[in-house]
Amino acid sequence: MTQPKSNNSAFATLVLVFFFWGFVAASNDILIPVFKEHLRLEQWQSQMVSFAFYVAYTVGSIIYLLVSRAIGEDLLNRLGYKGGIALGLGISALGTLLFYPAAETSSFPLFISGLFIVGLGFSLQQTAANPLAINLGDPAKGSQRLSLAGGINNVGTTIGPVVVSLAIFGAVAGATLKDLSAVKTPYLILGAAFIVVAALIWFSSLPNHTHSKAKETAARSGKEKSLFSYPQLWMGMIAIFLYVGVEVSTASNLPEFLKQHLHIGTDQVSPYVSLFWASLMIGRWTGAVGAFDVSDSMKKALNVILPYAAFSVFLFVNWLAGRDLAPFYIYAAIIPIIIIGNLLTNGKPARQLLLYSALGIAALIIGMLADGIVSVYAFISVGLFCSTLWPCIFTLAITGLGRRTNDASSYLIMMIMGGGFVSVLQGWLSDPGLLGIQMGYVVGIFCFAYLAFYGWRMRRLSTHEGAVPVE
């Protein structure tokens, strides 16, 4: 059983915000080398783009919790899901306005301040939208439904780097970057789009509240436990921190790796960045097959059709942008790995965490030891293995929390700051005087190691304590 048909139009509206998260997050990877070259930053300093954006999620979550305490109830229970998402879009729109004075004055602090405010709005949107997507239908299919929403997110991550790169380099002629005035254009347009979608969300058929069917431990015991007494949550918070960390740091350090090892200029890196984020789309479209109400034979067919359809989106977008596609066709040979992985795990979130984390470690090791295009595609394939980890972790972490799901969701969104901290750490270690840009990817191996442990621990928790139904 999947989400009821009556929720299909509501779900379709909801995934619009997932698209925006992806568009902005992936576009940051184009801003990083642009700012580094034009403003003469060190690699770790350029990673402040990621740091400001992702730490904003933590600050936003803290504000959310403080406001909830001040008003004596969960903020989303007061605003409703639609109100929370619409307000978050409005906050993000305000952040994009800072790109105008930032571009006119070439001010790095103003740029990252704008991204910080955009991230604040995204924090509230994520707090509302993730549990809403999970609860818009059969809870057993929650992670697959979130994978489907994530697949739309990655349409944004695939398009974002291409659009922003064209806007910047089409206007400033790429090589000299005499000024940053062109950077403001796509973000001001994006701000206007935020306002339009906020109105669509407000007047949509999305429910303002959902009611989880999960039974709370507090109800059984007669008293309410601390949220941090639930191992699925506090371990899941660490997992979100490290998952977002390895995903963002792998992509954000990729342009510098391409520059140093393949001598690819900043104005030519967008297809490679786009392919990394398209890899997440490939994996999420594959992982979302179980959310469709179709026959088993059709699901088997979709397991093959959807990942290559997602790859075709990448090819089409970059073809429209006039990019040479010849170097990328060989990537089609890597895609069967994720197809086989999806069949082996059968949509079970803990199994996917274990298998995909192991594959992520293998990809990073190959990338660190190989050279040339083999190392590039090894690092890019990390996107495949990160693809469904967010819905897996999020679903496991909020299972069994009942009416406290919104608070738990806010704690999880807080940990998105890992994308900033891990990126800065890897950028610092990538200095030529330390590990270098290629060996700096060892940071991701430690991240995946914990994610594999979390998957293993949740399987044991399910088997022996019955708290997390992952099998």
C-alpha positions as CSV (number, residue, x, y, z in Angstrom):
1,M,0.0,0.0,0.0
2,T,1.3,3.5,-0.8
3,Q,0.0,7.0,-0.2
4,P,-3.7,7.4,-0.9
5,K,-4.6,8.7,-4.3
6,S,-6.3,11.6,-2.6
7,N,-2.9,12.8,-1.3
8,N,-1.2,12.8,-4.7
9,S,-1.9,16.4,-5.7
10,A,-0.9,17.6,-2.2
11,F,2.3,15.6,-2.4
12,A,3.0,17.1,-5.9
13,T,2.8,20.6,-4.4
14,L,5.0,19.7,-1.5
15,V,7.9,18.5,-3.6
16,L,8.3,22.1,-5.1
17,V,10.1,23.1,-1.9
18,F,12.4,20.0,-2.2
19,F,13.4,21.3,-5.7
20,F,14.5,24.7,-4.3
21,W,16.6,23.1,-1.5
22,G,18.5,21.2,-4.2
23,F,18.9,24.1,-6.6
24,V,20.5,26.4,-4.0
25,A,22.6,23.7,-2.3
26,A,24.2,22.5,-5.5
27,S,24.7,26.1,-6.9
28,N,26.9,26.8,-3.9
29,D,29.5,24.5,-5.4
30,I,29.7,26.9,-8.4
31,L,30.0,29.9,-6.1
32,I,32.9,28.4,-4.1
33,P,35.5,28.4,-6.9
34,V,34.2,31.7,-8.3
35,F,34.7,33.4,-4.9
36,K,38.0,31.7,-4.3
37,E,39.5,33.0,-7.6
38,H,37.9,36.5,-7.6
39,L,38.3,37.2,-3.9
40,R,41.7,35.4,-3.5
41,L,40.6,33.0,-0.8
42,E,42.3,29.9,0.7
43,Q,40.5,26.6,0.1
44,W,39.2,26.5,3.7
45,Q,38.0,30.1,3.4
46,S,36.1,29.3,0.3
47,Q,34.3,26.6,2.2
48,M,32.7,29.3,4.3
49,V,30.0,29.3,1.6
50,S,29.0,25.9,2.7
51,F,29.6,26.7,6.4
52,A,27.3,29.7,6.4
53,F,24.6,28.0,4.5
54,Y,24.5,24.8,6.5
55,V,25.1,26.2,10.0
56,A,22.0,28.4,9.3
57,Y,20.0,25.2,9.6
58,T,21.3,24.7,13.2
59,V,20.6,28.3,14.1
60,G,17.1,28.1,12.6
61,S,16.4,24.9,14.5
62,I,17.5,26.5,17.8
63,I,15.3,29.5,17.1
64,Y,12.4,27.1,16.4
65,L,12.9,25.2,19.7
66,L,13.2,28.5,21.7
67,V,10.1,29.9,20.1
68,S,8.2,26.7,20.8
69,R,9.2,26.8,24.4
70,A,8.3,30.5,24.7
71,I,4.7,30.0,23.3
72,G,4.2,26.8,25.3
73,E,3.6,24.6,22.3
74,D,5.3,23.2,19.2
75,L,5.6,26.1,16.7
76,L,4.4,24.0,13.8
77,N,1.3,23.0,15.8
78,R,0.6,26.8,16.0
79,L,1.5,27.7,12.4
80,G,0.4,24.5,10.7
81,Y,2.6,22.8,8.1
82,K,1.4,25.1,5.3
83,G,2.0,28.2,7.4
84,G,5.5,27.0,8.4
85,I,6.6,26.2,4.9
86,A,5.2,29.5,3.5
87,L,6.9,31.5,6.3
88,G,10.2,29.7,5.6
89,L,10.0,30.5,1.9
90,G,9.4,34.2,2.8
91,I,12.5,34.2,5.0
92,S,14.6,32.7,2.2
93,A,13.3,35.3,-0.2
94,L,14.7,38.0,2.1
95,G,18.1,36.3,2.0
96,T,18.3,36.5,-1.8
97,L,17.9,40.3,-1.7
98,L,21.3,40.6,-0.1
99,F,22.9,39.3,-3.2
100,Y,22.3,42.7,-4.9
101,P,24.5,44.8,-2.6
102,A,26.9,41.9,-2.2
103,A,27.5,41.6,-5.9
104,E,27.7,45.4,-6.4
105,T,30.4,45.7,-3.7
106,S,32.1,42.3,-4.1
107,S,31.5,41.7,-0.4
108,F,32.1,38.1,0.7
109,P,30.5,38.7,4.1
110,L,27.3,40.0,2.5
111,F,27.2,37.0,0.1
112,I,27.5,34.5,2.9
113,S,25.1,36.5,5.0
114,G,22.5,36.2,2.2
115,L,23.1,32.5,2.0
116,F,22.8,32.2,5.8
117,I,19.3,33.8,5.7
118,V,18.3,31.6,2.8
119,G,19.4,28.6,5.0
120,L,17.4,29.9,8.0
121,G,14.2,29.8,5.8
122,F,15.1,26.4,4.5
123,S,15.5,25.1,8.1
124,L,11.9,25.9,8.9
125,Q,10.8,24.4,5.6
126,Q,12.7,21.2,6.2
127,T,11.4,20.9,9.7
128,A,7.8,20.9,8.3
129,A,8.2,19.2,4.9
130,N,10.2,16.1,5.8
131,P,7.8,14.6,8.4
132,L,4.8,15.8,6.3
133,A,6.1,13.8,3.3
134,I,6.6,10.8,5.5
135,N,3.1,11.1,7.0
136,L,1.2,11.8,3.7
137,G,0.4,8.2,3.4
138,D,1.3,4.7,4.6
139,P,4.1,5.1,7.2
140,A,5.6,1.9,6.0
141,K,6.4,3.6,2.7
142,G,7.6,6.8,4.4
143,S,11.3,6.5,3.4
144,Q,10.4,5.6,-0.2
145,R,8.0,8.6,-0.4
146,L,10.8,10.8,1.0
147,S,13.2,9.3,-1.6
148,L,10.7,10.3,-4.3
149,A,10.6,13.9,-2.9
150,G,14.4,13.7,-2.8
151,G,14.4,12.7,-6.4
152,I,12.7,16.0,-7.2
153,N,15.2,17.8,-5.0
154,N,17.9,16.4,-7.2
155,V,16.3,17.7,-10.3
156,G,17.1,21.0,-8.7
157,T,20.7,20.0,-7.8
158,T,21.3,18.9,-11.4
159,I,19.9,22.0,-13.0
160,G,21.2,24.5,-10.4
161,P,25.0,24.3,-11.2
162,V,24.3,24.6,-14.9
163,V,22.0,27.5,-14.7
164,V,24.1,29.5,-12.2
165,S,27.3,28.8,-14.2
166,L,25.7,30.0,-17.4
167,A,24.4,33.1,-15.6
168,I,27.8,34.0,-14.2
169,F,30.1,33.0,-17.0
170,G,27.8,34.0,-19.8
171,A,27.8,37.6,-18.4
172,V,31.4,38.0,-17.2
173,A,33.2,36.0,-19.9
174,G,34.5,33.4,-17.5
175,A,38.3,33.8,-17.6
176,T,38.9,37.2,-15.9
177,L,36.0,37.6,-13.6
178,K,36.4,41.4,-13.4
179,D,33.4,41.7,-11.2
180,L,30.7,39.6,-9.5
181,S,27.6,41.6,-10.7
182,A,26.2,38.6,-12.7
183,V,26.0,36.5,-9.5
184,K,23.0,38.5,-8.2
185,T,20.7,37.7,-11.2
186,P,19.8,34.0,-10.6
187,Y,19.4,34.6,-6.9
188,L,17.0,37.6,-7.3
189,I,14.9,35.5,-9.7
190,L,15.0,32.7,-7.2
191,G,13.7,35.0,-4.5
192,A,10.7,35.9,-6.6
193,A,10.1,32.2,-7.2
194,F,10.1,31.6,-3.4
195,I,7.3,34.1,-3.0
196,V,5.2,32.5,-5.8
197,V,5.6,29.0,-4.4
198,A,4.8,30.3,-0.8
199,A,1.4,31.4,-2.2
200,L,0.9,28.1,-4.0
201,I,1.6,26.2,-0.8
202,W,-0.7,28.4,1.3
203,F,-3.7,27.9,-1.0
204,S,-2.9,24.2,-1.8
205,S,-4.7,21.1,-0.6
206,L,-1.8,20.1,1.8
207,P,-3.1,19.2,5.2
208,N,-2.1,21.7,7.9
209,H,-1.6,18.9,10.4
210,T,-1.1,15.2,10.3
211,H,-1.6,12.6,13.0
212,S,1.0,9.8,13.3
213,K,-0.4,6.3,13.9
214,A,2.7,5.4,15.9
215,K,2.2,4.7,19.6
216,E,4.3,6.7,22.0
217,T,6.3,5.0,24.6
218,A,5.2,7.7,27.0
219,A,1.6,6.7,26.6
220,R,2.5,3.1,27.5
221,S,4.6,4.0,30.5
222,G,2.4,6.7,31.9
223,K,5.1,9.4,31.8
224,E,6.9,11.3,29.0
225,K,10.5,10.3,28.4
226,S,13.2,12.7,27.2
227,L,13.6,12.7,23.4
228,F,17.3,11.9,23.9
229,S,16.4,8.7,25.6
230,Y,15.4,7.3,22.2
231,P,18.5,5.9,20.7
232,Q,17.1,6.1,17.2
233,L,16.9,9.9,17.5
234,W,20.2,10.9,19.2
235,M,22.2,8.4,17.1
236,G,20.2,9.6,14.0
237,M,21.3,13.2,14.8
238,I,24.9,12.2,14.6
239,A,24.1,10.3,11.4
240,I,22.5,13.3,9.8
241,F,25.5,15.5,10.7
242,L,28.0,13.1,9.1
243,Y,25.7,12.2,6.1
244,V,25.3,15.8,5.1
245,G,28.9,16.4,5.8
246,V,30.2,13.7,3.4
247,E,27.7,14.6,0.7
248,V,28.5,18.4,0.8
249,S,32.2,18.1,1.3
250,T,32.6,15.6,-1.5
251,A,30.9,18.0,-4.0
252,S,32.3,21.3,-2.7
253,N,35.9,20.2,-2.9
254,L,35.4,18.6,-6.3
255,P,36.1,21.8,-8.4
256,E,39.5,22.3,-6.7
257,F,40.3,18.6,-7.3
258,L,39.4,19.0,-11.0
259,K,41.5,22.1,-11.3
260,Q,44.6,20.5,-9.7
261,H,44.5,17.0,-11.2
262,L,42.7,17.5,-14.6
263,H,43.5,21.2,-15.2
264,I,39.8,21.9,-15.7
265,G,39.0,25.6,-15.4
266,T,36.3,27.1,-13.1
267,D,34.1,27.9,-16.0
268,Q,34.1,24.3,-17.1
269,V,33.4,22.4,-13.8
270,S,29.6,22.7,-13.8
271,P,28.9,19.5,-15.7
272,Y,31.0,17.5,-13.2
273,V,29.3,19.1,-10.2
274,S,25.9,18.6,-12.0
275,L,26.7,14.9,-12.4
276,F,27.5,14.5,-8.7
277,W,24.1,15.9,-7.8
278,A,22.5,14.0,-10.7
279,S,23.9,10.8,-9.1
280,L,21.8,11.5,-6.0
281,M,18.8,11.9,-8.4
282,I,19.6,8.6,-10.1
283,G,19.7,6.8,-6.7
284,R,16.6,8.5,-5.3
285,W,14.5,7.8,-8.4
286,T,15.6,4.2,-8.1
287,G,14.8,4.1,-4.4
288,A,11.4,5.6,-4.9
289,V,10.1,2.7,-7.0
290,G,8.5,1.0,-4.0
291,A,6.3,4.1,-3.4
292,F,4.4,3.5,-6.7
293,D,1.2,1.5,-6.6
294,V,2.1,-0.8,-9.6
295,S,2.5,-4.5,-10.2
296,D,5.7,-6.3,-9.2
297,S,6.7,-6.8,-12.9
298,M,6.3,-3.0,-13.5
299,K,8.4,-2.3,-10.4
300,K,11.2,-4.5,-11.8
301,A,11.0,-2.6,-15.0
302,L,11.0,0.8,-13.2
303,N,14.1,-0.3,-11.3
304,V,16.0,-0.1,-14.6
305,I,14.0,2.6,-16.4
306,L,14.0,5.3,-13.7
307,P,17.8,5.5,-13.0
308,Y,18.6,5.9,-16.7
309,A,15.7,8.4,-17.1
310,A,17.4,10.4,-14.3
311,F,20.7,10.1,-16.1
312,S,19.0,11.3,-19.3
313,V,17.8,14.4,-17.4
314,F,21.5,15.2,-16.6
315,L,22.5,14.7,-20.3
316,F,19.6,16.8,-21.6
317,V,20.2,19.7,-19.3
318,N,23.9,19.9,-20.1
319,W,23.2,19.4,-23.8
320,L,20.9,22.4,-23.7
321,A,23.8,24.3,-22.0
322,G,26.1,23.4,-24.9
323,R,28.4,21.2,-22.9
324,D,30.4,18.4,-24.5
325,L,28.7,15.2,-23.3
326,A,31.4,12.7,-24.7
327,P,33.2,12.4,-21.3
328,F,30.1,11.5,-19.4
329,Y,28.5,8.6,-21.4
330,I,30.8,6.0,-19.7
331,Y,29.1,6.9,-16.4
332,A,26.1,4.8,-17.5
333,A,28.2,1.7,-16.8
334,I,28.3,2.6,-13.1
335,I,24.6,3.0,-12.7
336,P,23.8,-0.8,-12.4
337,I,25.5,-0.8,-9.0
338,I,22.7,1.3,-7.5
339,I,20.1,-0.8,-9.3
340,I,21.5,-4.0,-7.8
341,G,21.8,-2.3,-4.4
342,N,18.2,-1.3,-4.5
343,L,17.0,-4.8,-5.3
344,L,19.2,-6.3,-2.5
345,T,18.0,-3.9,0.2
346,N,14.3,-4.0,-0.9
347,G,13.6,-0.6,0.5
348,K,14.7,-1.4,4.0
349,P,16.3,1.7,5.4
350,A,18.8,0.0,7.8
351,R,20.0,-2.4,5.1
352,Q,20.5,0.5,2.7
353,L,22.5,2.4,5.3
354,L,24.8,-0.6,5.7
355,L,25.3,-1.4,2.0
356,Y,25.5,2.1,0.6
357,S,27.9,3.3,3.3
358,A,30.2,0.4,2.4
359,L,30.0,1.3,-1.3
360,G,30.7,4.9,-0.4
361,I,33.8,3.9,1.4
362,A,34.9,1.8,-1.5
363,A,34.3,4.7,-4.0
364,L,36.3,7.2,-1.8
365,I,39.3,4.7,-1.5
366,I,39.3,4.2,-5.3
367,G,39.2,8.0,-5.8
368,M,42.1,8.6,-3.4
369,L,44.3,5.9,-5.0
370,A,43.4,6.2,-8.7
371,D,44.2,9.1,-11.0
372,G,42.7,11.0,-13.9
373,I,39.1,10.5,-14.9
374,V,38.8,7.2,-12.9
375,S,39.4,9.1,-9.6
376,V,36.9,11.8,-10.8
377,Y,34.1,9.3,-11.4
378,A,34.9,7.5,-8.2
379,F,34.3,10.7,-6.2
380,I,31.2,11.6,-8.3
381,S,29.8,8.1,-7.7
382,V,29.7,8.9,-3.9
383,G,26.5,10.8,-4.9
384,L,24.9,7.5,-5.9
385,F,25.6,6.0,-2.5
386,C,24.5,9.1,-0.6
387,S,21.3,9.2,-2.5
388,T,18.8,7.4,-0.2
389,L,20.6,7.8,3.1
390,W,18.8,11.0,4.1
391,P,15.3,9.3,3.9
392,C,16.7,6.2,5.6
393,I,18.2,8.1,8.5
394,F,15.2,10.5,8.9
395,T,12.6,7.7,8.8
396,L,14.5,5.6,11.3
397,A,15.2,8.5,13.6
398,I,11.6,9.7,14.0
399,T,9.9,6.3,14.2
400,G,7.9,5.7,17.3
401,L,7.9,9.4,18.5
402,G,4.3,10.2,17.8
403,R,3.2,13.7,18.6
404,R,6.8,14.6,19.4
405,T,7.8,14.0,15.8
406,N,8.0,17.8,15.0
407,D,10.4,18.5,17.9
408,A,12.5,15.5,16.8
409,S,12.5,16.7,13.2
410,S,13.8,20.1,14.4
411,Y,16.7,18.4,16.2
412,L,17.5,16.4,13.0
413,I,17.4,19.5,10.8
414,M,19.7,21.2,13.3
415,M,22.4,18.6,12.4
416,I,22.5,19.7,8.8
417,M,25.3,21.9,10.0
418,G,27.5,18.9,9.3
419,G,27.6,20.1,5.7
420,G,29.5,23.2,6.9
421,F,31.8,21.8,9.5
422,V,32.9,18.7,7.5
423,S,33.5,20.8,4.4
424,V,35.7,23.3,6.3
425,L,37.6,20.4,7.9
426,Q,38.2,18.7,4.5
427,G,39.1,22.0,3.0
428,W,41.7,22.6,5.7
429,L,43.2,19.1,5.4
430,S,43.3,19.5,1.6
431,D,46.0,22.2,2.0
432,P,49.1,21.1,0.0
433,G,51.1,21.3,3.3
434,L,48.8,18.8,4.9
435,L,47.0,15.9,3.1
436,G,46.4,17.6,-0.3
437,I,43.1,17.8,-2.1
438,Q,43.0,14.1,-3.1
439,M,43.9,12.6,0.3
440,G,41.6,15.0,2.0
441,Y,38.7,12.8,1.0
442,V,39.7,10.5,3.8
443,V,37.3,12.5,5.9
444,G,34.4,11.0,4.1
445,I,35.5,7.5,4.9
446,F,35.1,8.2,8.6
447,C,31.7,9.6,8.0
448,F,30.5,6.6,6.1
449,A,31.9,4.3,8.8
450,Y,29.6,5.8,11.4
451,L,26.6,5.6,9.0
452,A,27.2,1.9,8.5
453,F,27.4,1.5,12.3
454,Y,24.0,3.4,12.6
455,G,22.4,1.0,10.1
456,W,23.8,-2.0,11.9
457,R,22.6,-0.7,15.3
458,M,19.1,0.1,14.1
459,R,18.8,-3.5,12.7
460,R,19.7,-4.8,16.2
461,L,17.3,-2.4,17.9
462,S,14.5,-3.6,15.7
463,T,15.3,-7.2,16.2
464,H,15.8,-7.2,20.0
465,E,13.7,-4.3,21.2
466,G,11.1,-3.8,18.6
467,A,11.4,0.0,18.7
468,V,12.3,0.6,15.1
469,P,10.5,-1.5,12.5
470,V,13.2,-1.6,9.8
471,E,12.9,-5.2,8.7
